[in-house]
Amino acid sequence: MKKRVLILGSTGSIGTSALIVARQIPDRMSVVGLAAGTRVEDLEEQAKEFGVNHLCLADDSRCKQLEKPGRSIYAGAEGLVEIVEATKPDLVLVAIVGVEGLRPTLAAIALGCDVAVA
């Protein structure tokens, strides 16, 4: 059975490493959401490759660049919680720096998701 994975911090070193793993085991891992800080171009490229329609960007002034039909775009700190709730993943990889990761981690725990904190 495929694990549905949400990667918070997908454009950083840990997030990109997780995506390398996802490429290697597509029969066991499905990426259902991606979140990044400011690297909108990298996030767009990842979304295209993995067919992800739930995206979150910390820099809400650049979210318009990600808008496409069928996509759900979330912004800022609240967006991190919203993407967890919307995707209902099996696993949330929290690969973002500092206290910003606390609220989405608590939301994931409340939903019964497994959480991996980097």
DRENPA-3360 file (N, C-alpha, C; in nm, 2 decimals, always signed):
BEGIN
1 = MKKRVLIL = +0.08/-0.12/+0.00/+0.00/+0.00/+0.00/+0.09/+0.13/+0.00 ~ +0.05/+0.22/-0.08/+0.13/+0.35/-0.09/+0.11/+0.43/+0.03 ~ +0.22/+0.49/+0.08/+0.21/+0.59/+0.18/+0.19/+0.73/+0.11 ~ +0.09/+0.80/+0.16/+0.06/+0.94/+0.11/+0.14/+1.03/+0.20 ~ +0.23/+1.10/+0.13/+0.33/+1.18/+0.20/+0.32/+1.33/+0.17 ~ +0.32/+1.41/+0.27/+0.32/+1.56/+0.26/+0.46/+1.61/+0.30 ~ +0.53/+1.68/+0.22/+0.66/+1.73/+0.25/+0.66/+1.88/+0.27 ~ +0.68/+1.92/+0.40/+0.69/+2.06/+0.43/+0.84/+2.10/+0.43;
9 = GSTGSIGT = +0.88/+2.18/+0.34/+1.02/+2.22/+0.32/+1.08/+2.14/+0.20 ~ +1.00/+2.12/+0.10/+1.04/+2.04/-0.01/+1.15/+2.09/-0.10 ~ +1.18/+2.22/-0.09/+1.29/+2.27/-0.17/+1.42/+2.28/-0.10 ~ +1.42/+2.25/+0.03/+1.55/+2.24/+0.10/+1.62/+2.11/+0.09 ~ +1.73/+2.09/+0.15/+1.81/+1.97/+0.14/+1.74/+1.85/+0.18 ~ +1.67/+1.85/+0.29/+1.60/+1.73/+0.34/+1.48/+1.70/+0.25 ~ +1.41/+1.80/+0.22/+1.29/+1.79/+0.13/+1.33/+1.73/-0.01 ~ +1.44/+1.78/-0.07/+1.48/+1.73/-0.20/+1.53/+1.58/-0.18;
17 = SALIVARQ = +1.59/+1.55/-0.07/+1.64/+1.41/-0.04/+1.52/+1.32/-0.03 ~ +1.41/+1.37/+0.03/+1.29/+1.29/+0.04/+1.23/+1.26/-0.10 ~ +1.24/+1.36/-0.19/+1.18/+1.35/-0.32/+1.27/+1.25/-0.40 ~ +1.40/+1.24/-0.38/+1.48/+1.14/-0.44/+1.43/+1.00/-0.40 ~ +1.40/+0.98/-0.28/+1.35/+0.85/-0.23/+1.21/+0.83/-0.30 ~ +1.13/+0.93/-0.31/+1.00/+0.91/-0.37/+1.01/+0.87/-0.52 ~ +1.11/+0.92/-0.58/+1.14/+0.88/-0.72/+1.18/+0.73/-0.73 ~ +1.25/+0.68/-0.63/+1.30/+0.55/-0.63/+1.20/+0.44/-0.59;
25 = IPDRMSVV = +1.09/+0.48/-0.52/+0.99/+0.39/-0.47/+0.85/+0.44/-0.50 ~ +0.82/+0.47/-0.62/+0.69/+0.52/-0.66/+0.57/+0.42/-0.63 ~ +0.60/+0.30/-0.62/+0.50/+0.20/-0.58/+0.47/+0.19/-0.44 ~ +0.55/+0.26/-0.35/+0.53/+0.26/-0.21/+0.50/+0.40/-0.15 ~ +0.53/+0.51/-0.23/+0.52/+0.64/-0.18/+0.46/+0.74/-0.28 ~ +0.36/+0.81/-0.24/+0.29/+0.90/-0.32/+0.30/+1.04/-0.25 ~ +0.35/+1.14/-0.32/+0.36/+1.27/-0.27/+0.23/+1.35/-0.29 ~ +0.16/+1.39/-0.19/+0.03/+1.45/-0.20/+0.03/+1.60/-0.18;
33 = GLAAGTRV = +0.14/+1.65/-0.12/+0.15/+1.80/-0.10/+0.29/+1.84/-0.08 ~ +0.32/+1.96/-0.12/+0.45/+2.02/-0.11/+0.44/+2.16/-0.05 ~ +0.54/+2.19/+0.04/+0.54/+2.33/+0.09/+0.69/+2.38/+0.08 ~ +0.70/+2.51/+0.05/+0.83/+2.57/+0.04/+0.82/+2.71/+0.10 ~ +0.94/+2.77/+0.12/+0.95/+2.91/+0.17/+0.93/+3.01/+0.06 ~ +1.04/+3.03/-0.02/+1.03/+3.13/-0.13/+1.07/+3.08/-0.26 ~ +1.12/+2.96/-0.28/+1.16/+2.91/-0.41/+1.05/+2.86/-0.49 ~ +0.97/+2.95/-0.55/+0.85/+2.92/-0.62/+0.88/+2.84/-0.75;
41 = EDLEEQAK = +0.99/+2.87/-0.81/+1.02/+2.80/-0.94/+1.05/+2.65/-0.91 ~ +1.13/+2.63/-0.80/+1.16/+2.49/-0.76/+1.04/+2.41/-0.72 ~ +0.95/+2.48/-0.65/+0.82/+2.42/-0.60/+0.74/+2.38/-0.72 ~ +0.73/+2.47/-0.82/+0.65/+2.45/-0.94/+0.71/+2.32/-1.02 ~ +0.84/+2.31/-1.03/+0.90/+2.20/-1.09/+0.87/+2.07/-1.02 ~ +0.88/+2.07/-0.89/+0.85/+1.95/-0.81/+0.70/+1.91/-0.83 ~ +0.61/+2.01/-0.83/+0.47/+1.98/-0.84/+0.44/+1.92/-0.98 ~ +0.50/+1.97/-1.08/+0.49/+1.91/-1.21/+0.54/+1.76/-1.22;
49 = EFGVNHLC = +0.66/+1.74/-1.17/+0.71/+1.61/-1.17/+0.63/+1.51/-1.10 ~ +0.58/+1.54/-0.98/+0.51/+1.45/-0.90/+0.36/+1.45/-0.91 ~ +0.31/+1.54/-0.99/+0.16/+1.56/-1.01/+0.09/+1.60/-0.89 ~ +0.15/+1.69/-0.81/+0.10/+1.74/-0.69/+0.01/+1.87/-0.71 ~ -0.11/+1.86/-0.65/-0.20/+1.98/-0.67/-0.23/+2.05/-0.54 ~ -0.16/+2.02/-0.43/-0.17/+2.09/-0.31/-0.03/+2.15/-0.28 ~ -0.02/+2.28/-0.28/+0.10/+2.35/-0.27/+0.09/+2.46/-0.16 ~ +0.19/+2.48/-0.08/+0.20/+2.59/+0.01/+0.33/+2.67/+0.00;
57 = LADDSRCK = +0.32/+2.80/+0.00/+0.43/+2.88/-0.01/+0.43/+2.98/+0.11 ~ +0.54/+2.99/+0.18/+0.55/+3.08/+0.29/+0.53/+3.23/+0.25 ~ +0.59/+3.26/+0.13/+0.59/+3.39/+0.08/+0.46/+3.41/+0.00 ~ +0.36/+3.46/+0.07/+0.22/+3.47/+0.01/+0.22/+3.57/-0.11 ~ +0.31/+3.66/-0.12/+0.31/+3.75/-0.23/+0.34/+3.69/-0.36 ~ +0.40/+3.56/-0.36/+0.43/+3.49/-0.48/+0.34/+3.38/-0.52 ~ +0.24/+3.36/-0.44/+0.15/+3.24/-0.46/+0.08/+3.25/-0.59 ~ +0.05/+3.37/-0.65/-0.02/+3.38/-0.77/+0.05/+3.30/-0.88;
65 = QLEKPGRS = +0.18/+3.29/-0.87/+0.27/+3.23/-0.98/+0.24/+3.08/-0.98 ~ +0.18/+3.02/-0.87/+0.15/+2.88/-0.87/+0.01/+2.84/-0.91 ~ -0.07/+2.94/-0.92/-0.21/+2.91/-0.95/-0.23/+2.85/-1.09 ~ -0.31/+2.74/-1.09/-0.35/+2.67/-1.21/-0.48/+2.60/-1.18 ~ -0.56/+2.57/-1.29/-0.68/+2.50/-1.26/-0.66/+2.36/-1.19 ~ -0.74/+2.34/-1.09/-0.73/+2.21/-1.02/-0.63/+2.21/-0.91 ~ -0.56/+2.32/-0.89/-0.47/+2.33/-0.78/-0.52/+2.40/-0.66 ~ -0.48/+2.36/-0.54/-0.51/+2.43/-0.42/-0.38/+2.49/-0.37;
73 = IYAGAEGL = -0.38/+2.62/-0.35/-0.26/+2.69/-0.30/-0.29/+2.75/-0.16 ~ -0.20/+2.73/-0.08/-0.20/+2.77/+0.06/-0.09/+2.87/+0.09 ~ -0.10/+2.96/+0.18/+0.00/+3.06/+0.20/+0.03/+3.08/+0.35 ~ +0.16/+3.11/+0.38/+0.20/+3.15/+0.51/+0.19/+3.04/+0.61 ~ +0.20/+3.08/+0.74/+0.20/+2.98/+0.85/+0.06/+2.91/+0.86 ~ -0.04/+2.98/+0.84/-0.18/+2.92/+0.84/-0.19/+2.82/+0.73 ~ -0.13/+2.85/+0.62/-0.13/+2.76/+0.50/-0.07/+2.62/+0.53 ~ +0.03/+2.62/+0.62/+0.09/+2.49/+0.65/-0.01/+2.40/+0.72;
81 = VEIVEATK = -0.09/+2.46/+0.81/-0.19/+2.38/+0.88/-0.30/+2.34/+0.78 ~ -0.34/+2.43/+0.70/-0.44/+2.40/+0.60/-0.41/+2.29/+0.50 ~ -0.28/+2.29/+0.46/-0.24/+2.18/+0.36/-0.24/+2.05/+0.43 ~ -0.20/+2.04/+0.56/-0.21/+1.92/+0.64/-0.35/+1.87/+0.64 ~ -0.44/+1.96/+0.68/-0.59/+1.92/+0.69/-0.65/+1.88/+0.56 ~ -0.61/+1.95/+0.45/-0.67/+1.92/+0.32/-0.62/+1.79/+0.26 ~ -0.49/+1.76/+0.28/-0.44/+1.64/+0.21/-0.46/+1.51/+0.29 ~ -0.47/+1.53/+0.43/-0.49/+1.41/+0.51/-0.39/+1.30/+0.48;
89 = PDLVLVAI = -0.26/+1.33/+0.49/-0.16/+1.23/+0.45/-0.14/+1.13/+0.55 ~ -0.07/+1.02/+0.51/-0.03/+0.92/+0.61/+0.09/+0.96/+0.69 ~ +0.18/+1.04/+0.62/+0.30/+1.08/+0.68/+0.33/+1.23/+0.65 ~ +0.36/+1.31/+0.75/+0.41/+1.45/+0.72/+0.55/+1.46/+0.76 ~ +0.63/+1.49/+0.66/+0.78/+1.52/+0.68/+0.79/+1.67/+0.71 ~ +0.83/+1.70/+0.83/+0.85/+1.84/+0.87/+0.99/+1.88/+0.85 ~ +1.03/+1.94/+0.74/+1.17/+1.97/+0.71/+1.18/+2.12/+0.70 ~ +1.11/+2.20/+0.79/+1.12/+2.34/+0.79/+1.19/+2.39/+0.92;
97 = VGVEGLRP = +1.25/+2.50/+0.92/+1.33/+2.55/+1.03/+1.25/+2.62/+1.14 ~ +1.28/+2.58/+1.26/+1.22/+2.66/+1.37/+1.08/+2.63/+1.41 ~ +1.02/+2.73/+1.48/+0.89/+2.72/+1.54/+0.78/+2.71/+1.43 ~ +0.81/+2.75/+1.31/+0.71/+2.74/+1.20/+0.66/+2.60/+1.18 ~ +0.74/+2.50/+1.22/+0.69/+2.36/+1.20/+0.60/+2.31/+1.31 ~ +0.59/+2.39/+1.42/+0.51/+2.34/+1.53/+0.36/+2.32/+1.50 ~ +0.30/+2.42/+1.45/+0.15/+2.42/+1.43/+0.11/+2.31/+1.33 ~ +0.18/+2.30/+1.21/+0.15/+2.19/+1.12/+0.18/+2.05/+1.18;
105 = TLAAIALG = +0.28/+2.04/+1.27/+0.31/+1.91/+1.33/+0.19/+1.87/+1.43 ~ +0.15/+1.97/+1.50/+0.03/+1.94/+1.60/-0.09/+1.91/+1.52 ~ -0.11/+1.98/+1.40/-0.23/+1.94/+1.32/-0.22/+1.80/+1.27 ~ -0.10/+1.76/+1.23/-0.08/+1.62/+1.18/-0.11/+1.52/+1.28 ~ -0.06/+1.55/+1.40/-0.08/+1.46/+1.52/-0.23/+1.45/+1.55 ~ -0.30/+1.56/+1.55/-0.44/+1.56/+1.58/-0.52/+1.48/+1.47 ~ -0.47/+1.47/+1.35/-0.54/+1.39/+1.25/-0.50/+1.25/+1.25 ~ -0.40/+1.21/+1.33/-0.36/+1.07/+1.34/-0.25/+1.04/+1.24;
113 = CDVAVA = -0.19/+1.14/+1.18/-0.08/+1.12/+1.08/+0.05/+1.08/+1.15 ~ +0.13/+1.00/+1.08/+0.27/+0.98/+1.13/+0.34/+1.11/+1.10 ~ +0.44/+1.14/+1.18/+0.52/+1.27/+1.16/+0.66/+1.23/+1.17 ~ +0.74/+1.29/+1.07/+0.89/+1.28/+1.07/+0.94/+1.42/+1.08 ~ +1.01/+1.45/+1.19/+1.07/+1.58/+1.21/+1.22/+1.58/+1.18 ~ +1.26/+1.67/+1.09/+1.40/+1.67/+1.05/+1.47/+1.78/+1.13;
% end
